[in-house]
């Protein structure tokens, strides 16, 4: 087919522009004189020159006519080939539909049934052995890589291709009028044939998600490209879509002038508040010591995973670095330690994700049980503490499913939000009830001049398929946020913002994230801190002024997870927040990360594992304070100082002994994450960092390092003085 196309293209080019090999070269200045001498046998006059010109022109015209005739004859000869090539291109335009039709037929007629005994004989080993159309489609992308990217939320074009193929096939089934049961049956066969997951995982997750996905797809007018651009983000080349292009209105009140403010370093007059941050507990009620820890499913370490083939593959007493969540006694050990060692805690922030990762096996009752049990644990160990919770993406069943209030009543979040209101009311005032029941967000006055705002970040979650129907400020949460921040600004209050999914993370919708970024930029003088979870790692995100993009304006702290899932030590965070005095900034003046060494606890089979302070931020990173400018400065220092970066990387993994090595590409990605307070904006925010890392690799002498270090320090010192910081 390619040969036909090349032939047709070549002949078309010749027909329009002529054969480039036949084009005359530029004539020399004495051309006509020499020609006249030739035709007059050596003697040339002015008349001879004119005669020579006429002879040459006539011969050229005759040659052109003959060439045109030959070209027409050649075109007639190849006409059948051109026609065949055109038919091939016409078929390509409809190839997508023909492929999906063929794939549907193969799934229904050539793949074994889920309960077929042939599964035990090795049927379904990836692309090899699959029917023709399905096998060719699967070869276009790496399924193992897709699964890994879904787990880590680090997406590439591989996931984009798989998304488009999967969504296109789903849309084909929906548009063909297939019932939900028929779609579930086909999807289960396909999942098992491709060995994506085990039979019980395939059946469980497909059955859990099917009704919601079919409901949404049957009401969409978006193409597969638009859907995957929405879900995956920039790596999928997001096409413009007016349905998902919106902007939250800001009040016509000018942004206050920024005022220089000294952050106190401690002392009696400025005794800091002590704040505990718990995130991503992922409590597993069915964790069982000694069960198989490498079960090749999304969650292991349960009795249902069977007996391990060797003791080294058994689940540890206090948890496991493999895909296992947190045992009850590990959570209770941590809470007991905190209650004993940190008796001076002023309040607790709790940023969600309570249920385990067995998302294929969860019901609403299962998740409500984990929610109630976690609240019971916190109440038991901290009976008098003030606790400010935020909702995670795992609290719903199915996971990530949070339909906004405008979705029809048959799909409602009342079952969860009403329970949250009931359980959270022991820590929150009655005034929070309307917004908690509407959308699981709220505003609380912690003390005079200090306000806490908790957001439901599932309304920015790009895995929340309900947002495909309408992503415009779900539940009017961002407009509510603007109102609360404007009110706080007028009252002179400082605000802390809580949430689960970090706004700059790739899991947060681009349009939602960019609106949130605008809001933070406008109210940077009011917002003293932002606190999130979700990633399980110990990290942060820097926000920058939208006008002077080199100036860091805010910082979002991302707390470490309690769960070891996966490859991590369990951990928690303690913040020291600017204390109670006139003019307090309420900013974080330092923070500590505490962990349990899981390897040590399991190896010695201790009855009471040791929880210890891993590091404090200012000491570990040699920071004068923790302003946004200091955190931004740290990013730039780490681009040149690899020892400093390796220190950060160790703490990012909570000193896990099984952490992987980090090459230059890994370093670029992690440092880019730190500069990305706005999601799906990496091309704009990361180019400078990537270029610096590349230049450091090419020129790694001590002179270059010394010069770059002084250059960065000088630039930031000068900028701080000019900006009044």
Secondary structure, DSSP 8 states (H G I E B T S, - for coil): -HHHHHHHHHHHHHHHH--GGGS-----TTHHHHHHHHHTTT---HHHHHHHHHHHHHHHHHHHHHHHHHHHHHHHHHHHHHHHHHHHHHHHHTHHHHHHHHHHHHHHHTS--TT-GGGGGT--BTTBTS-HHHHHHHTTS-HHHHHHHHHHT---HHHHHHHHHHHHHHHHHHHTT--HHHHHHHHHHHHHHTTSS-HHHHHHHHHHHHHHHHHHHTT----HHHHHHHHH-GGG-----GGG-------S---------------GGG--EEEEEE----B-TTB-TTBBS--SSSS--BGGG-B-SSGGGB--SS--SSS--B-HHHHHHHHHHHHHH-TT--EEEE----S-S-GGG--HHHHHHHHHHHHHHHHHH-TT--EEE---TTSSSSTT----TTS-TTS-SHHHHHHHHHHHTTTS-GGGHHHHHHHS-EEEEEETTEEEEE--GGGSBTT-GGGGT--TTGGGHHHHHHHHHHHHHHHT-EEEEE-SS-TTSTTB-HHHHHHHHHHHHHTTTTEEEEEE-SS-S-EEEEEE-SSSTTSEEEEEEE---SS-TTT---EEEEEEE--SSTT----EEEEEEEEE-HHHHHHHT-SS--EEEEEEHHHHHT-S---HHHHHHHHHHHHH-HHHHHHHHHHHTTT-TT-----HHHHHHHHHHHT-SSTT-HHHHSHHHHHHHHHHHH---HHHHHHHHHHHHHHHHHHHHHHT-
